[in-house]
């Protein structure tokens, strides 16, 4: 049997801990993102988008540093984009 986190029978506690940490990190990151992106009436949408772009660039650099596979890199980038997209859409609704 392979000893991986994908095999719940081998590492059930490790998988549970990883999942619970991900939930906490999502909440903390979304809260920090909301604080970093000004949500007042004088909000700077361009600045918020700049923060989002910087985060995505940093995700890419970190993936490079960790030598992640192309599939893992796409997963990390897509996940970051979804989190950021949700934050930007909920914080800043632009009128066209």
N, C-alpha and C positions, 0 to 999 in steps of 0.2 A: 504494500500500500504506500502510495506517495504521502509524504508528510508535508502537506500544504494546508493553507488556510481554507482552500476550497473543499477540503474533506472535513466536514463538520464533526465526524466521529473522532478524528484525530485531535483537533484543536477547538472544541466547542467553546471553551472559556476565552481563548484568544480571539475568536471570531466575534463573540458577543462584546468583548472589550473594544475591539476595533470599530464595530458598528456604533456602540454607544459614544465613543470618542468622536466619530464622524458627526453624529447628531449635535454634540456639544460644539464642535468646531464650526459647523454650519451656522448655528445660532450666534456664536460669538463673531464670526466673520461678517454676517449680515448686519449685526448691530454696529460693529466698527465701521463698516462701509456706510451705513446710514449716517453715522456721526461725521465721517470724513466728507461726505457729500452734503453740502449745505442744503437744507430743506426749507429754509426761510423764504419769504416772499422775494427777497433779493438774490435768490439762488443763481449760481453761475453754471448753466448746463454744460458749457464747453469745458469748464474745469472738472466737472463730474465725469464727463466722457474721457478727459485726459487721465484721470485717476483709473478709470476702467481699462484704458489702453495700457497704462503702466503695469497694472496687475497682470494683464494677459501676457505682456512681454516678459514679466518676471516668472510667470508659470513656464513659459517656453525655455527661459534660461535655466530654471531649476530642473526641468526635464532633461536638458542637455547635460547638466552637472551630474545627474543621477544615471545617465546613460539609459534612459527608459526606451523601451521599444516604440516603434511607430504607433502601434495600437494603444499603448499606455499613454503616449503623448497626446494622441487624439482624444482619448477619454478624459484626460486632465484638462485639456483645452476646452472641450465641449462642456464639461461640468462647470468650469470657471465662467464660460460665456453664458450659460443658463443662469447661474447665480447673479452675475452682473446684469444681464438683460432684465431679469425680474426686478432687481433693485432699481435700475434706471427707469423702467416703465412705471413702477409704482411711485417713485419719487418725483419724476418729471414727466408729466403728460404734456406733450407739445401740441399746440393748435396749428393745424396746417393751413 
